[in-house]
Amino acid sequence: MSRNPSRSKRPQPTNREIVNEGSPADDAIIDHAHALYGSEAATAIAFCGLDAWFDGEEAEFRRLAGMFRRLRN
């Protein structure tokens, strides 16, 4: 559940194992972001993460934040 329940009316998964950081799907997304945005791929992923955060999609936000960390490192 979201820490701020008034932010989102959608039920949020509480199990952090649902978010698979480093999955093959994430690798494909990162590869496509590099192909489309080049050196700005991390920025593009960050904007997607912000959209997920403002939409109340905490699980998707965590997944995109993990991808962003991988791109920045």
PDB file of N, CA, C and O in Angstrom:
ATOM      1  N   MET A   1       0.840  -1.166   0.000  1.00  0.00           N
ATOM      2  CA  MET A   1       0.000   0.000   0.000  1.00  0.00           C
ATOM      3  C   MET A   1       0.887   1.230   0.000  1.00  0.00           C
ATOM      4  O   MET A   1       1.963   1.231   0.598  1.00  0.00           O
ATOM      5  N   SER A   2       0.451   2.232  -0.643  1.00  0.00           N
ATOM      6  CA  SER A   2       1.202   3.476  -0.723  1.00  0.00           C
ATOM      7  C   SER A   2       1.335   4.093   0.661  1.00  0.00           C
ATOM      8  O   SER A   2       0.450   3.949   1.504  1.00  0.00           O
ATOM      9  N   ARG A   3       2.438   4.775   0.885  1.00  0.00           N
ATOM     10  CA  ARG A   3       2.626   5.458   2.173  1.00  0.00           C
ATOM     11  C   ARG A   3       1.610   6.568   2.352  1.00  0.00           C
ATOM     12  O   ARG A   3       1.242   6.900   3.479  1.00  0.00           O
ATOM     13  N   ASN A   4       1.158   7.138   1.258  1.00  0.00           N
ATOM     14  CA  ASN A   4       0.157   8.188   1.297  1.00  0.00           C
ATOM     15  C   ASN A   4      -1.094   7.667   0.601  1.00  0.00           C
ATOM     16  O   ASN A   4      -1.241   7.842  -0.609  1.00  0.00           O
ATOM     17  N   PRO A   5      -2.000   7.029   1.344  1.00  0.00           N
ATOM     18  CA  PRO A   5      -3.148   6.384   0.709  1.00  0.00           C
ATOM     19  C   PRO A   5      -4.058   7.361  -0.012  1.00  0.00           C
ATOM     20  O   PRO A   5      -4.796   6.946  -0.905  1.00  0.00           O
ATOM     21  N   SER A   6      -4.037   8.637   0.334  1.00  0.00           N
ATOM     22  CA  SER A   6      -4.896   9.581  -0.372  1.00  0.00           C
ATOM     23  C   SER A   6      -4.341   9.933  -1.739  1.00  0.00           C
ATOM     24  O   SER A   6      -5.053  10.508  -2.562  1.00  0.00           O
ATOM     25  N   ARG A   7      -3.062   9.596  -2.002  1.00  0.00           N
ATOM     26  CA  ARG A   7      -2.452   9.903  -3.285  1.00  0.00           C
ATOM     27  C   ARG A   7      -3.000   9.021  -4.395  1.00  0.00           C
ATOM     28  O   ARG A   7      -3.158   9.483  -5.525  1.00  0.00           O
ATOM     29  N   SER A   8      -3.287   7.788  -4.103  1.00  0.00           N
ATOM     30  CA  SER A   8      -3.744   6.858  -5.119  1.00  0.00           C
ATOM     31  C   SER A   8      -4.887   6.019  -4.592  1.00  0.00           C
ATOM     32  O   SER A   8      -4.860   5.545  -3.456  1.00  0.00           O
ATOM     33  N   LYS A   9      -5.883   5.845  -5.425  1.00  0.00           N
ATOM     34  CA  LYS A   9      -7.010   5.002  -5.039  1.00  0.00           C
ATOM     35  C   LYS A   9      -6.809   3.568  -5.512  1.00  0.00           C
ATOM     36  O   LYS A   9      -7.580   2.681  -5.143  1.00  0.00           O
ATOM     37  N   ARG A  10      -5.774   3.330  -6.329  1.00  0.00           N
ATOM     38  CA  ARG A  10      -5.497   1.980  -6.809  1.00  0.00           C
ATOM     39  C   ARG A  10      -4.756   1.196  -5.733  1.00  0.00           C
ATOM     40  O   ARG A  10      -3.890   1.742  -5.050  1.00  0.00           O
ATOM     41  N   PRO A  11      -5.092  -0.081  -5.580  1.00  0.00           N
ATOM     42  CA  PRO A  11      -4.335  -0.892  -4.625  1.00  0.00           C
ATOM     43  C   PRO A  11      -2.909  -1.087  -5.128  1.00  0.00           C
ATOM     44  O   PRO A  11      -2.686  -1.361  -6.307  1.00  0.00           O
ATOM     45  N   GLN A  12      -1.957  -0.945  -4.229  1.00  0.00           N
ATOM     46  CA  GLN A  12      -0.554  -1.068  -4.584  1.00  0.00           C
ATOM     47  C   GLN A  12       0.008  -2.349  -3.976  1.00  0.00           C
ATOM     48  O   GLN A  12      -0.334  -2.708  -2.849  1.00  0.00           O
ATOM     49  N   PRO A  13       0.877  -3.044  -4.727  1.00  0.00           N
ATOM     50  CA  PRO A  13       1.493  -4.240  -4.155  1.00  0.00           C
ATOM     51  C   PRO A  13       2.432  -3.861  -3.029  1.00  0.00           C
ATOM     52  O   PRO A  13       3.165  -2.876  -3.118  1.00  0.00           O
ATOM     53  N   THR A  14       2.402  -4.646  -1.975  1.00  0.00           N
ATOM     54  CA  THR A  14       3.268  -4.357  -0.834  1.00  0.00           C
ATOM     55  C   THR A  14       4.511  -5.225  -0.844  1.00  0.00           C
ATOM     56  O   THR A  14       5.477  -4.933  -0.138  1.00  0.00           O
ATOM     57  N   ASN A  15       4.500  -6.278  -1.627  1.00  0.00           N
ATOM     58  CA  ASN A  15       5.639  -7.180  -1.695  1.00  0.00           C
ATOM     59  C   ASN A  15       6.657  -6.619  -2.673  1.00  0.00           C
ATOM     60  O   ASN A  15       6.360  -6.471  -3.858  1.00  0.00           O
ATOM     61  N   ARG A  16       7.856  -6.305  -2.193  1.00  0.00           N
ATOM     62  CA  ARG A  16       8.867  -5.700  -3.057  1.00  0.00           C
ATOM     63  C   ARG A  16       9.468  -6.699  -4.032  1.00  0.00           C
ATOM     64  O   ARG A  16      10.169  -6.293  -4.958  1.00  0.00           O
ATOM     65  N   GLU A  17       9.217  -7.991  -3.857  1.00  0.00           N
ATOM     66  CA  GLU A  17       9.727  -8.993  -4.783  1.00  0.00           C
ATOM     67  C   GLU A  17       8.995  -8.939  -6.119  1.00  0.00           C
ATOM     68  O   GLU A  17       9.480  -9.485  -7.110  1.00  0.00           O
ATOM     69  N   ILE A  18       7.838  -8.290  -6.158  1.00  0.00           N
ATOM     70  CA  ILE A  18       7.085  -8.167  -7.394  1.00  0.00           C
ATOM     71  C   ILE A  18       7.883  -7.351  -8.409  1.00  0.00           C
ATOM     72  O   ILE A  18       7.817  -7.618  -9.609  1.00  0.00           O
ATOM     73  N   VAL A  19       8.623  -6.374  -7.941  1.00  0.00           N
ATOM     74  CA  VAL A  19       9.420  -5.530  -8.811  1.00  0.00           C
ATOM     75  C   VAL A  19      10.748  -6.230  -9.057  1.00  0.00           C
ATOM     76  O   VAL A  19      11.585  -6.324  -8.160  1.00  0.00           O
ATOM     77  N   ASN A  20      10.936  -6.718 -10.271  1.00  0.00           N
ATOM     78  CA  ASN A  20      12.146  -7.452 -10.626  1.00  0.00           C
ATOM     79  C   ASN A  20      13.167  -6.493 -11.205  1.00  0.00           C
ATOM     80  O   ASN A  20      13.096  -6.150 -12.385  1.00  0.00           O
ATOM     81  N   GLU A  21      14.107  -6.060 -10.396  1.00  0.00           N
ATOM     82  CA  GLU A  21      15.166  -5.208 -10.911  1.00  0.00           C
ATOM     83  C   GLU A  21      16.187  -6.076 -11.623  1.00  0.00           C
ATOM     84  O   GLU A  21      16.606  -7.111 -11.104  1.00  0.00           O
ATOM     85  N   GLY A  22      16.580  -5.658 -12.796  1.00  0.00           N
ATOM     86  CA  GLY A  22      17.570  -6.404 -13.541  1.00  0.00           C
ATOM     87  C   GLY A  22      17.003  -7.542 -14.354  1.00  0.00           C
ATOM     88  O   GLY A  22      17.750  -8.435 -14.755  1.00  0.00           O
ATOM     89  N   SER A  23      15.707  -7.544 -14.611  1.00  0.00           N
ATOM     90  CA  SER A  23      15.104  -8.612 -15.403  1.00  0.00           C
ATOM     91  C   SER A  23      15.443  -8.412 -16.884  1.00  0.00           C
ATOM     92  O   SER A  23      15.832  -7.317 -17.289  1.00  0.00           O
ATOM     93  N   PRO A  24      15.297  -9.460 -17.684  1.00  0.00           N
ATOM     94  CA  PRO A  24      15.553  -9.309 -19.128  1.00  0.00           C
ATOM     95  C   PRO A  24      14.668  -8.252 -19.778  1.00  0.00           C
ATOM     96  O   PRO A  24      15.094  -7.581 -20.719  1.00  0.00           O
ATOM     97  N   ALA A  25      13.442  -8.098 -19.285  1.00  0.00           N
ATOM     98  CA  ALA A  25      12.566  -7.053 -19.833  1.00  0.00           C
ATOM     99  C   ALA A  25      13.135  -5.669 -19.553  1.00  0.00           C
ATOM    100  O   ALA A  25      13.083  -4.788 -20.412  1.00  0.00           O
ATOM    101  N   ASP A  26      13.680  -5.473 -18.349  1.00  0.00           N
ATOM    102  CA  ASP A  26      14.299  -4.189 -18.008  1.00  0.00           C
ATOM    103  C   ASP A  26      15.515  -3.932 -18.884  1.00  0.00           C
ATOM    104  O   ASP A  26      15.751  -2.802 -19.312  1.00  0.00           O
ATOM    105  N   ASP A  27      16.287  -4.980 -19.149  1.00  0.00           N
ATOM    106  CA  ASP A  27      17.454  -4.836 -20.031  1.00  0.00           C
ATOM    107  C   ASP A  27      17.021  -4.396 -21.426  1.00  0.00           C
ATOM    108  O   ASP A  27      17.672  -3.556 -22.047  1.00  0.00           O
ATOM    109  N   ALA A  28      15.926  -4.964 -21.915  1.00  0.00           N
ATOM    110  CA  ALA A  28      15.420  -4.587 -23.235  1.00  0.00           C
ATOM    111  C   ALA A  28      14.955  -3.132 -23.246  1.00  0.00           C
ATOM    112  O   ALA A  28      15.199  -2.408 -24.211  1.00  0.00           O
ATOM    113  N   ILE A  29      14.291  -2.710 -22.183  1.00  0.00           N
ATOM    114  CA  ILE A  29      13.831  -1.316 -22.092  1.00  0.00           C
ATOM    115  C   ILE A  29      15.026  -0.372 -22.086  1.00  0.00           C
ATOM    116  O   ILE A  29      15.011   0.658 -22.761  1.00  0.00           O
ATOM    117  N   ILE A  30      16.049  -0.719 -21.334  1.00  0.00           N
ATOM    118  CA  ILE A  30      17.245   0.117 -21.275  1.00  0.00           C
ATOM    119  C   ILE A  30      17.923   0.178 -22.644  1.00  0.00           C
ATOM    120  O   ILE A  30      18.371   1.243 -23.068  1.00  0.00           O
ATOM    121  N   ASP A  31      17.998  -0.962 -23.334  1.00  0.00           N
ATOM    122  CA  ASP A  31      18.589  -0.984 -24.670  1.00  0.00           C
ATOM    123  C   ASP A  31      17.811  -0.096 -25.640  1.00  0.00           C
ATOM    124  O   ASP A  31      18.402   0.639 -26.430  1.00  0.00           O
ATOM    125  N   HIS A  32      16.486  -0.169 -25.574  1.00  0.00           N
ATOM    126  CA  HIS A  32      15.654   0.657 -26.454  1.00  0.00           C
ATOM    127  C   HIS A  32      15.801   2.136 -26.100  1.00  0.00           C
ATOM    128  O   HIS A  32      15.845   2.985 -26.991  1.00  0.00           O
ATOM    129  N   ALA A  33      15.877   2.445 -24.828  1.00  0.00           N
ATOM    130  CA  ALA A  33      16.058   3.844 -24.417  1.00  0.00           C
ATOM    131  C   ALA A  33      17.385   4.381 -24.943  1.00  0.00           C
ATOM    132  O   ALA A  33      17.457   5.517 -25.411  1.00  0.00           O
ATOM    133  N   HIS A  34      18.440   3.560 -24.866  1.00  0.00           N
ATOM    134  CA  HIS A  34      19.734   3.978 -25.424  1.00  0.00           C
ATOM    135  C   HIS A  34      19.635   4.191 -26.929  1.00  0.00           C
ATOM    136  O   HIS A  34      20.199   5.148 -27.460  1.00  0.00           O
ATOM    137  N   ALA A  35      18.920   3.304 -27.618  1.00  0.00           N
ATOM    138  CA  ALA A  35      18.794   3.418 -29.066  1.00  0.00           C
ATOM    139  C   ALA A  35      18.014   4.683 -29.458  1.00  0.00           C
ATOM    140  O   ALA A  35      18.355   5.354 -30.433  1.00  0.00           O
ATOM    141  N   LEU A  36      16.968   4.999 -28.689  1.00  0.00           N
ATOM    142  CA  LEU A  36      16.142   6.159 -29.019  1.00  0.00           C
ATOM    143  C   LEU A  36      16.737   7.488 -28.552  1.00  0.00           C
ATOM    144  O   LEU A  36      16.698   8.477 -29.284  1.00  0.00           O
ATOM    145  N   TYR A  37      17.287   7.512 -27.339  1.00  0.00           N
ATOM    146  CA  TYR A  37      17.668   8.773 -26.712  1.00  0.00           C
ATOM    147  C   TYR A  37      19.167   8.956 -26.525  1.00  0.00           C
ATOM    148  O   TYR A  37      19.618  10.026 -26.117  1.00  0.00           O
ATOM    149  N   GLY A  38      19.931   7.928 -26.819  1.00  0.00           N
ATOM    150  CA  GLY A  38      21.387   8.041 -26.691  1.00  0.00           C
ATOM    151  C   GLY A  38      21.821   8.376 -25.286  1.00  0.00           C
ATOM    152  O   GLY A  38      21.463   7.683 -24.334  1.00  0.00           O
ATOM    153  N   SER A  39      22.594   9.442 -25.153  1.00  0.00           N
ATOM    154  CA  SER A  39      23.132   9.821 -23.838  1.00  0.00           C
ATOM    155  C   SER A  39      22.059  10.361 -22.901  1.00  0.00           C
ATOM    156  O   SER A  39      22.310  10.514 -21.706  1.00  0.00           O
ATOM    157  N   GLU A  40      20.878  10.651 -23.417  1.00  0.00           N
ATOM    158  CA  GLU A  40      19.780  11.169 -22.592  1.00  0.00           C
ATOM    159  C   GLU A  40      18.811  10.064 -22.153  1.00  0.00           C
ATOM    160  O   GLU A  40      17.699  10.358 -21.715  1.00  0.00           O
ATOM    161  N   ALA A  41      19.217   8.824 -22.265  1.00  0.00           N
ATOM    162  CA  ALA A  41      18.342   7.703 -21.901  1.00  0.00           C
ATOM    163  C   ALA A  41      17.946   7.753 -20.422  1.00  0.00           C
ATOM    164  O   ALA A  41      16.801   7.464 -20.077  1.00  0.00           O
ATOM    165  N   ALA A  42      18.880   8.116 -19.560  1.00  0.00           N
ATOM    166  CA  ALA A  42      18.561   8.195 -18.128  1.00  0.00           C
ATOM    167  C   ALA A  42      17.495   9.251 -17.860  1.00  0.00           C
ATOM    168  O   ALA A  42      16.619   9.056 -17.018  1.00  0.00           O
ATOM    169  N   THR A  43      17.571  10.361 -18.574  1.00  0.00           N
ATOM    170  CA  THR A  43      16.564  11.422 -18.415  1.00  0.00           C
ATOM    171  C   THR A  43      15.195  10.935 -18.866  1.00  0.00           C
ATOM    172  O   THR A  43      14.193  11.207 -18.205  1.00  0.00           O
ATOM    173  N   ALA A  44      15.140  10.216 -19.988  1.00  0.00           N
ATOM    174  CA  ALA A  44      13.871   9.691 -20.490  1.00  0.00           C
ATOM    175  C   ALA A  44      13.248   8.720 -19.493  1.00  0.00           C
ATOM    176  O   ALA A  44      12.044   8.771 -19.240  1.00  0.00           O
ATOM    177  N   ILE A  45      14.070   7.834 -18.925  1.00  0.00           N
ATOM    178  CA  ILE A  45      13.576   6.880 -17.927  1.00  0.00           C
ATOM    179  C   ILE A  45      13.110   7.631 -16.672  1.00  0.00           C
ATOM    180  O   ILE A  45      12.115   7.250 -16.054  1.00  0.00           O
ATOM    181  N   ALA A  46      13.821   8.684 -16.301  1.00  0.00           N
ATOM    182  CA  ALA A  46      13.431   9.470 -15.125  1.00  0.00           C
ATOM    183  C   ALA A  46      12.059  10.117 -15.337  1.00  0.00           C
ATOM    184  O   ALA A  46      11.237  10.136 -14.421  1.00  0.00           O
ATOM    185  N   PHE A  47      11.809  10.646 -16.540  1.00  0.00           N
ATOM    186  CA  PHE A  47      10.503  11.238 -16.820  1.00  0.00           C
ATOM    187  C   PHE A  47       9.396  10.189 -16.767  1.00  0.00           C
ATOM    188  O   PHE A  47       8.301  10.463 -16.277  1.00  0.00           O
ATOM    189  N   CYS A  48       9.677   8.998 -17.268  1.00  0.00           N
ATOM    190  CA  CYS A  48       8.687   7.914 -17.170  1.00  0.00           C
ATOM    191  C   CYS A  48       8.414   7.570 -15.703  1.00  0.00           C
ATOM    192  O   CYS A  48       7.275   7.306 -15.317  1.00  0.00           O
ATOM    193  N   GLY A  49       9.476   7.576 -14.894  1.00  0.00           N
ATOM    194  CA  GLY A  49       9.315   7.315 -13.467  1.00  0.00           C
ATOM    195  C   GLY A  49       8.471   8.376 -12.785  1.00  0.00           C
ATOM    196  O   GLY A  49       7.642   8.063 -11.930  1.00  0.00           O
ATOM    197  N   LEU A  50       8.678   9.620 -13.158  1.00  0.00           N
ATOM    198  CA  LEU A  50       7.857  10.696 -12.590  1.00  0.00           C
ATOM    199  C   LEU A  50       6.392  10.541 -12.974  1.00  0.00           C
ATOM    200  O   LEU A  50       5.506  10.753 -12.146  1.00  0.00           O
ATOM    201  N   ASP A  51       6.132  10.173 -14.222  1.00  0.00           N
ATOM    202  CA  ASP A  51       4.747   9.922 -14.636  1.00  0.00           C
ATOM    203  C   ASP A  51       4.120   8.821 -13.785  1.00  0.00           C
ATOM    204  O   ASP A  51       2.983   8.946 -13.330  1.00  0.00           O
ATOM    205  N   ALA A  52       4.865   7.752 -13.578  1.00  0.00           N
ATOM    206  CA  ALA A  52       4.345   6.649 -12.759  1.00  0.00           C
ATOM    207  C   ALA A  52       4.084   7.112 -11.332  1.00  0.00           C
ATOM    208  O   ALA A  52       3.070   6.742 -10.741  1.00  0.00           O
ATOM    209  N   TRP A  53       4.983   7.915 -10.772  1.00  0.00           N
ATOM    210  CA  TRP A  53       4.822   8.417  -9.400  1.00  0.00           C
ATOM    211  C   TRP A  53       3.560   9.272  -9.284  1.00  0.00           C
ATOM    212  O   TRP A  53       2.775   9.100  -8.351  1.00  0.00           O
ATOM    213  N   PHE A  54       3.366  10.200 -10.236  1.00  0.00           N
ATOM    214  CA  PHE A  54       2.208  11.085 -10.162  1.00  0.00           C
ATOM    215  C   PHE A  54       0.901  10.356 -10.465  1.00  0.00           C
ATOM    216  O   PHE A  54      -0.168  10.803 -10.049  1.00  0.00           O
ATOM    217  N   ASP A  55       0.979   9.246 -11.180  1.00  0.00           N
ATOM    218  CA  ASP A  55      -0.211   8.434 -11.417  1.00  0.00           C
ATOM    219  C   ASP A  55      -0.506   7.489 -10.256  1.00  0.00           C
ATOM    220  O   ASP A  55      -1.528   6.803 -10.258  1.00  0.00           O
ATOM    221  N   GLY A  56       0.378   7.450  -9.269  1.00  0.00           N
ATOM    222  CA  GLY A  56       0.159   6.592  -8.113  1.00  0.00           C
ATOM    223  C   GLY A  56       0.580   5.155  -8.330  1.00  0.00           C
ATOM    224  O   GLY A  56       0.193   4.280  -7.555  1.00  0.00           O
ATOM    225  N   GLU A  57       1.356   4.890  -9.352  1.00  0.00           N
ATOM    226  CA  GLU A  57       1.814   3.541  -9.661  1.00  0.00           C
ATOM    227  C   GLU A  57       3.155   3.291  -8.970  1.00  0.00           C
ATOM    228  O   GLU A  57       4.213   3.408  -9.589  1.00  0.00           O
ATOM    229  N   GLU A  58       3.101   2.951  -7.699  1.00  0.00           N
ATOM    230  CA  GLU A  58       4.319   2.820  -6.905  1.00  0.00           C
ATOM    231  C   GLU A  58       5.219   1.684  -7.389  1.00  0.00           C
ATOM    232  O   GLU A  58       6.441   1.829  -7.404  1.00  0.00           O
ATOM    233  N   ALA A  59       4.631   0.568  -7.780  1.00  0.00           N
ATOM    234  CA  ALA A  59       5.435  -0.567  -8.248  1.00  0.00           C
ATOM    235  C   ALA A  59       6.169  -0.211  -9.547  1.00  0.00           C
ATOM    236  O   ALA A  59       7.351  -0.518  -9.701  1.00  0.00           O
ATOM    237  N   GLU A  60       5.470   0.427 -10.463  1.00  0.00           N
ATOM    238  CA  GLU A  60       6.105   0.838 -11.719  1.00  0.00           C
ATOM    239  C   GLU A  60       7.171   1.905 -11.453  1.00  0.00           C
ATOM    240  O   GLU A  60       8.219   1.908 -12.098  1.00  0.00           O
ATOM    241  N   PHE A  61       6.907   2.802 -10.515  1.00  0.00           N
ATOM    242  CA  PHE A  61       7.902   3.813 -10.154  1.00  0.00           C
ATOM    243  C   PHE A  61       9.176   3.161  -9.632  1.00  0.00           C
ATOM    244  O   PHE A  61      10.277   3.551 -10.021  1.00  0.00           O
ATOM    245  N   ARG A  62       9.035   2.180  -8.763  1.00  0.00           N
ATOM    246  CA  ARG A  62      10.214   1.494  -8.216  1.00  0.00           C
ATOM    247  C   ARG A  62      10.995   0.776  -9.317  1.00  0.00           C
ATOM    248  O   ARG A  62      12.225   0.764  -9.314  1.00  0.00           O
ATOM    249  N   ARG A  63      10.269   0.187 -10.244  1.00  0.00           N
ATOM    250  CA  ARG A  63      10.936  -0.505 -11.356  1.00  0.00           C
ATOM    251  C   ARG A  63      11.726   0.492 -12.203  1.00  0.00           C
ATOM    252  O   ARG A  63      12.880   0.238 -12.548  1.00  0.00           O
ATOM    253  N   LEU A  64      11.111   1.615 -12.535  1.00  0.00           N
ATOM    254  CA  LEU A  64      11.786   2.627 -13.344  1.00  0.00           C
ATOM    255  C   LEU A  64      12.926   3.291 -12.572  1.00  0.00           C
ATOM    256  O   LEU A  64      13.943   3.654 -13.164  1.00  0.00           O
ATOM    257  N   ALA A  65      12.769   3.452 -11.270  1.00  0.00           N
ATOM    258  CA  ALA A  65      13.854   4.013 -10.460  1.00  0.00           C
ATOM    259  C   ALA A  65      15.062   3.085 -10.472  1.00  0.00           C
ATOM    260  O   ALA A  65      16.202   3.547 -10.509  1.00  0.00           O
ATOM    261  N   GLY A  66      14.817   1.777 -10.440  1.00  0.00           N
ATOM    262  CA  GLY A  66      15.912   0.816 -10.531  1.00  0.00           C
ATOM    263  C   GLY A  66      16.619   0.905 -11.878  1.00  0.00           C
ATOM    264  O   GLY A  66      17.845   0.826 -11.949  1.00  0.00           O
ATOM    265  N   MET A  67      15.840   1.069 -12.944  1.00  0.00           N
ATOM    266  CA  MET A  67      16.447   1.222 -14.268  1.00  0.00           C
ATOM    267  C   MET A  67      17.245   2.521 -14.347  1.00  0.00           C
ATOM    268  O   MET A  67      18.327   2.559 -14.934  1.00  0.00           O
ATOM    269  N   PHE A  68      16.706   3.578 -13.754  1.00  0.00           N
ATOM    270  CA  PHE A  68      17.405   4.863 -13.745  1.00  0.00           C
ATOM    271  C   PHE A  68      18.755   4.732 -13.014  1.00  0.00           C
ATOM    272  O   PHE A  68      19.775   5.232 -13.488  1.00  0.00           O
ATOM    273  N   ARG A  69      18.745   4.053 -11.859  1.00  0.00           N
ATOM    274  CA  ARG A  69      20.007   3.860 -11.114  1.00  0.00           C
ATOM    275  C   ARG A  69      21.022   3.086 -11.948  1.00  0.00           C
ATOM    276  O   ARG A  69      22.212   3.400 -11.935  1.00  0.00           O
ATOM    277  N   ARG A  70      20.549   2.072 -12.673  1.00  0.00           N
ATOM    278  CA  ARG A  70      21.469   1.302 -13.524  1.00  0.00           C
ATOM    279  C   ARG A  70      22.027   2.178 -14.642  1.00  0.00           C
ATOM    280  O   ARG A  70      23.204   2.057 -14.981  1.00  0.00           O
ATOM    281  N   LEU A  71      21.220   3.045 -15.213  1.00  0.00           N
ATOM    282  CA  LEU A  71      21.699   3.927 -16.281  1.00  0.00           C
ATOM    283  C   LEU A  71      22.679   4.972 -15.755  1.00  0.00           C
ATOM    284  O   LEU A  71      23.626   5.343 -16.448  1.00  0.00           O
ATOM    285  N   ARG A  72      22.456   5.441 -14.546  1.00  0.00           N
ATOM    286  CA  ARG A  72      23.326   6.483 -13.990  1.00  0.00           C
ATOM    287  C   ARG A  72      24.649   5.906 -13.503  1.00  0.00           C
ATOM    288  O   ARG A  72      25.635   6.634 -13.393  1.00  0.00           O
ATOM    289  N   ASN A  73      24.684   4.628 -13.214  1.00  0.00           N
ATOM    290  CA  ASN A  73      25.941   4.004 -12.743  1.00  0.00           C
ATOM    291  C   ASN A  73      26.655   3.515 -13.896  1.00  0.00           C
ATOM    292  O   ASN A  73      27.740   2.952 -13.757  1.00  0.00           O
TER     293      ASN A  73
END
